[in-house]
Amino acid sequence: MPAEQAHDDEPTVRDAISAPDAQGRPRRATRRFPLFTRDTARPEGGGRAASGDLPAPARQWPMLVVLATVALGLLLTSLDQFRVGALLIGAALLGGAVMRWILPSVGMLAVRSRFTDIATYGVLGLAIVLLALMAQPKPWLVIPYLKDTLHFTMKN
């Protein structure tokens, strides 16, 4: 079969067990992925966070908790409480990472694989928290070698 031809007739594992090939011989099961996919698999843990008989907001409570906390942080940031608002935004992302790690199903909070989501939410949340703690004036966190590194990289 030429490489540029679509592989729509390529058997899947399920088809291979049930359907014979054109000569009537049983098909062998293949673990190879088809060239063209027809749908997208839901990420691990991407199922409902609550039972299906509840309304949609209740089924997606982990995502709503993260979004509400970020919205509150943005509101505080816009009301001249930059440090507290940024800390709240970083804490929301860290909370999302913890929920993704602990809960078996988190609904739409699951975007990719569990490891990728935890790493992404965790690194971004930690970076935002650290930047909020080091914000000027009067930083709450001072890293001594950071000032020397900045002066070394930006010579006058």
C-alpha positions as CSV (number, residue, x, y, z in Angstrom):
1,M,0.0,0.0,0.0
2,P,1.5,3.4,-0.9
3,A,2.5,5.7,1.9
4,E,0.4,8.6,0.7
5,Q,-2.8,6.5,0.6
6,A,-5.2,6.8,3.5
7,H,-5.2,3.8,5.9
8,D,-8.9,3.9,6.6
9,D,-9.2,0.2,5.8
10,E,-6.4,-0.6,8.3
11,P,-7.8,-3.0,11.0
12,T,-7.9,-2.1,14.6
13,V,-7.4,-4.6,17.4
14,R,-11.2,-5.0,17.8
15,D,-11.7,-5.5,14.1
16,A,-8.9,-7.9,13.9
17,I,-10.4,-10.3,16.3
18,S,-13.9,-10.3,14.7
19,A,-13.5,-9.8,11.0
20,P,-11.6,-11.9,8.4
21,D,-9.5,-10.4,5.7
22,A,-10.4,-10.3,1.9
23,Q,-9.2,-13.9,1.4
24,G,-11.3,-15.2,4.3
25,R,-8.3,-15.7,6.6
26,P,-8.5,-14.4,10.2
27,R,-6.7,-11.1,10.6
28,R,-3.9,-10.8,13.1
29,A,-4.3,-8.2,15.8
30,T,-2.1,-5.2,15.5
31,R,-0.9,-2.7,18.1
32,R,0.0,-0.2,15.5
33,F,-1.9,3.1,15.6
34,P,-3.8,4.1,12.4
35,L,-2.3,6.9,10.3
36,F,-5.4,9.1,10.7
37,T,-7.2,9.2,14.0
38,R,-11.0,9.8,14.1
39,D,-11.4,11.1,17.7
40,T,-9.5,12.3,20.7
41,A,-9.0,10.2,23.9
42,R,-10.1,11.8,27.1
43,P,-7.1,12.5,29.4
44,E,-6.5,10.2,32.4
45,G,-8.8,11.4,35.2
46,G,-10.8,13.6,32.8
47,G,-14.1,12.0,33.8
48,R,-16.8,13.7,35.9
49,A,-15.7,14.8,39.4
50,A,-19.2,14.1,40.7
51,S,-22.0,11.8,39.7
52,G,-23.8,12.3,36.4
53,D,-27.2,13.1,37.9
54,L,-25.8,16.4,39.4
55,P,-25.9,19.6,37.4
56,A,-22.9,20.5,35.3
57,P,-21.3,23.0,37.7
58,A,-21.3,20.4,40.5
59,R,-19.7,17.8,38.2
60,Q,-16.8,20.3,37.4
61,W,-16.2,21.6,40.9
62,P,-12.3,21.2,40.8
63,M,-12.1,23.5,37.7
64,L,-14.6,25.9,39.2
65,V,-12.6,26.2,42.5
66,V,-9.4,27.0,40.6
67,L,-11.1,29.5,38.3
68,A,-12.9,31.2,41.2
69,T,-9.7,31.5,43.2
70,V,-7.9,33.0,40.2
71,A,-10.7,35.4,39.5
72,L,-10.6,36.5,43.2
73,G,-6.8,37.0,42.9
74,L,-7.2,39.0,39.7
75,L,-9.8,41.2,41.4
76,L,-7.5,41.8,44.4
77,T,-4.7,42.6,42.0
78,S,-6.8,45.2,40.2
79,L,-7.8,46.8,43.6
80,D,-4.1,47.6,44.3
81,Q,-3.4,44.5,46.3
82,F,-0.8,43.1,43.9
83,R,1.1,40.8,46.2
84,V,-1.9,39.2,47.8
85,G,-3.7,38.8,44.5
86,A,-0.7,37.2,42.9
87,L,-0.2,34.9,45.8
88,L,-3.8,33.8,45.5
89,I,-3.4,33.1,41.8
90,G,-0.2,31.0,42.4
91,A,-2.0,29.2,45.3
92,A,-4.9,28.4,43.0
93,L,-2.5,26.8,40.5
94,L,-0.8,24.9,43.2
95,G,-4.2,23.7,44.5
96,G,-5.0,22.6,41.0
97,A,-1.8,20.5,40.9
98,V,-2.7,19.0,44.3
99,M,-6.2,18.1,43.2
100,R,-4.9,16.6,40.0
101,W,-2.5,14.5,42.0
102,I,-5.0,13.3,44.7
103,L,-8.4,13.1,43.1
104,P,-9.1,10.2,40.6
105,S,-11.4,12.4,38.4
106,V,-11.1,16.2,38.1
107,G,-13.3,16.9,35.1
108,M,-12.0,19.6,32.8
109,L,-9.1,20.3,35.1
110,A,-7.5,17.3,33.3
111,V,-6.0,18.6,30.1
112,R,-3.1,16.2,29.3
113,S,-1.6,13.3,31.2
114,R,-1.6,13.4,35.0
115,F,2.1,13.9,35.2
116,T,2.1,16.8,32.6
117,D,-0.8,18.6,34.3
118,I,0.8,18.3,37.8
119,A,4.1,19.5,36.5
120,T,2.6,22.4,34.6
121,Y,0.3,23.6,37.3
122,G,3.0,23.1,39.9
123,V,5.8,24.9,38.1
124,L,3.6,27.8,37.1
125,G,2.0,28.1,40.5
126,L,5.4,28.0,42.3
127,A,6.9,30.6,39.9
128,I,3.9,33.0,40.4
129,V,4.2,32.6,44.2
130,L,7.9,33.2,44.2
131,L,7.6,36.3,42.0
132,A,4.9,37.7,44.2
133,L,7.0,37.1,47.3
134,M,10.0,38.9,45.6
135,A,8.0,41.8,44.2
136,Q,9.2,45.3,45.0
137,P,9.0,47.5,47.1
138,K,9.7,45.7,50.4
139,P,10.0,42.1,49.2
140,W,8.9,39.4,51.6
141,L,11.5,37.0,50.2
142,V,15.1,38.1,49.4
143,I,17.4,35.7,47.6
144,P,20.9,37.0,48.2
145,Y,22.7,35.7,45.1
146,L,19.9,36.8,42.7
147,K,21.0,40.5,42.9
148,D,24.6,39.5,42.2
149,T,23.5,37.4,39.2
150,L,21.4,40.3,37.8
151,H,24.4,42.7,38.1
152,F,26.7,40.1,36.5
153,T,24.4,39.6,33.5
154,M,23.5,43.3,33.0
155,K,26.8,45.2,33.3
156,N,26.6,49.0,32.7
